[in-house]
């Protein structure tokens, strides 16, 4: 069995700044996926305008590592189930499995759309 090159570790503010630049400054708890020291994925729960928000993003470099993506989804599932607050998530229209993944994580469509037309989902503990 071949060992994966992906390393998943708790995210720090430095990781977020490296991945998003200065545009993400909110409080969050999450993980990053590293490939040869470079961040190729990030996911977690953050607070945005008095709401808990589930977020995730991967780069093209991470897409071939399917087992690591599944491992990250299980980590997100655990975080979502442990959350004591309602969580909002926006299904990314560019990600084919986004809506299906949110439903698997226990989210329900609100029937509302984000400004870009993406569906908004919500999960209540």
URRATA-V112642 format. One record per residue. N is the residue number from 0. OMEGA is omega in degrees with one decimal (999 if undefined). NEAR is the number of other C-alpha atoms within 8 Angstrom. D_LAST is the distance of its C-alpha to the last C-alpha in Angstrom with 1 decimal. Layout:
BEGIN
((N:OMEGA:NEAR:D_LAST) (N:OMEGA:NEAR:D_LAST))
END
This chain:
BEGIN
((0:-177.8:2:38.1) (1:178.7:3:37.9) (2:-179.1:4:35.7) (3:175.7:7:33.6) (4:-178.7:6:34.6) (5:174.8:10:31.1) (6:177.6:8:29.7) (7:-179.2:9:26.0) (8:178.2:8:25.5) (9:-179.8:8:23.3) (10:174.9:11:23.9) (11:176.1:6:25.9) (12:179.2:6:26.9) (13:176.8:6:30.2) (14:-177.9:10:28.5) (15:179.3:11:26.7) (16:178.4:11:30.0) (17:-175.6:8:31.9) (18:-174.8:7:29.6) (19:-172.6:8:29.0) (20:-177.7:8:31.8) (21:-173.9:6:31.4) (22:179.2:6:29.2) (23:-176.3:8:25.8) (24:-176.0:5:25.8) (25:175.0:7:22.2) (26:-177.3:6:20.3) (27:171.6:8:18.4) (28:-177.8:9:17.5) (29:-177.9:10:18.6) (30:173.8:11:21.4) (31:172.8:14:24.6) (32:-178.2:12:26.8) (33:174.7:13:30.5) (34:-176.9:11:33.5) (35:177.4:6:36.8) (36:-179.9:5:35.2) (37:178.6:6:34.1) (38:179.6:12:30.5) (39:177.4:13:29.7) (40:178.8:12:26.0) (41:-179.9:13:23.1) (42:177.0:12:19.4) (43:178.8:13:16.5) (44:178.8:12:14.2) (45:176.1:12:16.1) (46:-177.2:11:16.2) (47:178.6:8:18.0) (48:176.9:4:19.1) (49:176.3:5:16.5) (50:173.9:9:13.6) (51:-175.4:12:11.9) (52:173.4:11:13.6) (53:178.5:11:13.7) (54:174.2:9:17.4) (55:178.1:8:19.9) (56:175.3:7:23.6) (57:177.4:9:26.3) (58:178.0:8:30.1) (59:-179.0:6:32.6) (60:-178.5:6:33.7) (61:-173.9:11:30.5) (62:178.9:9:30.4) (63:-175.4:5:32.9) (64:-174.3:9:30.7) (65:-179.5:7:28.5) (66:179.5:6:27.6) (67:176.2:9:26.5) (68:178.0:10:24.3) (69:177.7:8:22.7) (70:179.1:8:22.3) (71:178.4:9:20.6) (72:177.6:8:18.1) (73:176.8:8:17.2) (74:176.7:8:16.9) (75:179.2:10:14.5) (76:179.4:9:12.4) (77:179.5:8:12.4) (78:-178.7:10:11.6) (79:-178.7:9:8.6) (80:179.8:7:7.2) (81:-178.4:6:8.4) (82:-178.5:8:7.1) (83:-178.1:5:6.1) (84:171.1:7:6.4) (85:-178.0:11:6.2) (86:176.5:12:8.4) (87:176.3:12:11.6) (88:177.5:11:14.1) (89:179.5:9:17.6) (90:-179.9:12:19.3) (91:-178.7:9:22.6) (92:-179.0:7:25.4) (93:179.6:4:27.6) (94:-175.4:7:25.4) (95:-175.4:6:26.0) (96:-174.1:6:23.0) (97:-178.4:10:20.4) (98:-179.6:9:18.9) (99:179.0:7:19.1) (100:179.5:8:17.3) (101:177.3:13:14.4) (102:178.3:9:14.1) (103:179.6:7:14.5) (104:175.7:8:11.6) (105:179.2:7:9.4) (106:179.2:10:10.1) (107:178.7:9:12.0) (108:178.0:9:15.1) (109:-174.6:8:15.4) (110:179.2:7:19.1) (111:178.9:7:20.0) (112:172.9:9:22.1) (113:-177.0:9:22.6) (114:179.3:5:26.1) (115:179.0:5:27.2) (116:178.2:6:26.1) (117:179.8:11:23.1) (118:178.2:13:20.1) (119:179.9:14:17.0) (120:-179.5:14:13.6) (121:175.8:12:10.1) (122:179.3:10:6.6) (123:-178.6:6:3.8) (124:999:7:0.0))
END
